């Protein structure tokens, strides 16, 4: 029947568990924030303790001193057990002055409670045995005695390794739960106790039904912690891990906010996180539990932590080692990639530099090609112009020669021998033709190079500049360098073209070159580039 209920509960609650898991993650994040602010809650508790101590120091009233010592005992009970024991002794100091016999039993139970927290179970039993159970009249004190007895046997059941002894102590715990349930007081503590009995007897559904309404009641934080913790135990019994985590987280949040150091919730939650493969949280929660257990001098909690600490610690260290190895591999990979990137960068830089040189060379080659094309076009134009002029001139010379021949023929036929010889000996015809030839050459050249005279003079010093006369287009010096500009650099050809001696041409060239502004050796090259 028990197993049937567990399976049925899991099946019914499955749709809700998915939503609950997301809610649990929010609760876990809240718990992480609370743990990170743990010192703030501790400082608030320390502040409250200081106020109680200050009140104790200032008051003269014995009753107030006794009650304030009791308040400090409870403040320190799950925070720092040694100090809690100190204030029990302070209560014992003030007790005889109050003359209330029942207070002695209260102090004995207080001591038993502190000894239980400190793991001093034999001492706790001795104090409880000293208490006069039959003589306790107050229902509240009697309930306190029964709850402490129940807690004592519960501690022994948790602490004892022997299974037979543990079962005995569990049965004794249940016996005192039964005694508590027979009390007349039907308060929250009674309902929590009843739920614990239901869990012990396997009636988990009824225990959950009993506890859940208590969370909506206006109960104090201490009891709300017990309700949440007992609910987590009920859900653990039915193997509902999602709800077990939910109520353990809620318990842990309240424990830490109340600045408790002696608690069971966080170490149990750490073990659940370990099984959920959330090793970071498991390690963090367990470390927090150990730190608080040591500070509180809570021996049982410290032993609980030390039992599971090696498991989680080893798993966490293994995970961290894997992370370090992964990081190391990643760093090695990044280093290799960086090295390859550096090589690629240098290789790219080399080729970019080479490409830059190639582009520069290509630009220069293109520039030279453009210049060559320009010169070629210009040379073509020069050839075109001068070939046309040459052909025209040849045809003109043929016509003039034909006319000259006819004039001589007429003189011969007319037997004008003297006039014939005179015409043959005359140089006027050649002189006029040569003059016309040079004049036509000058005009053709200046058509091609209209700025030649100005550009040529820019290559000369100011006092050496050459200008043709008004009735001339070019003079002899300019005509020599006009031929050079056209590419006729051979002195013999220039002399033949102009009808001068070779020496005369050399003299003209030398004289003009010496008047150049710049380098005299490159003067004629500069003329050719005009």
Secondary structure, 3 states (H helix, E strand, C coil): CHHHHHHHHHHHHHHHHHHHHHHHHHHHHHHHHHHHCHHHHHHHHHHHHHHHHHHHHHCCCHHHHHHHHHHHHHHHHCCCHHHHHHHHHHHHHHHHHHCCCHHHHHHHHHHHHHHHHCCCHHHHHHHHHHCCHHHCCCHHHHHHHHHHHHHHHHHHHHHCCCHHHHHHHHHHHHHHHHHHHCCCCCCHHHHHHHHHHHHHCCCHHHHHHHHHHHHHCCCCHHHHHHHHHHHHHHHHHCCCHHHHHHHHHHHHHHHHHCCCCCCCHHHHHHHHHHHCCCHHHHHHHHHHHHHHHHHHCCHHHHHHHHHHHHHHHHHHHHHHHHHHHHHHHHHHHHHHHHHHHHHHHHHHHHHHHHHHHHHHHHHHHHHHHHHHHHHHHHHHHHHHHHHHHHHHHHHHHHHHHHHHHHHHHHHHHCCCHHHHHHHHHCCHHHHHHHHHHHHHHHHHHHHHCCCHHHHHHHCECHHHCCCCCCCCCCCHHHHHHHHHHCCCCCHHHHHHHHCCCHHHHHHHHHHHHCCECCCCCCHHHHHHCC
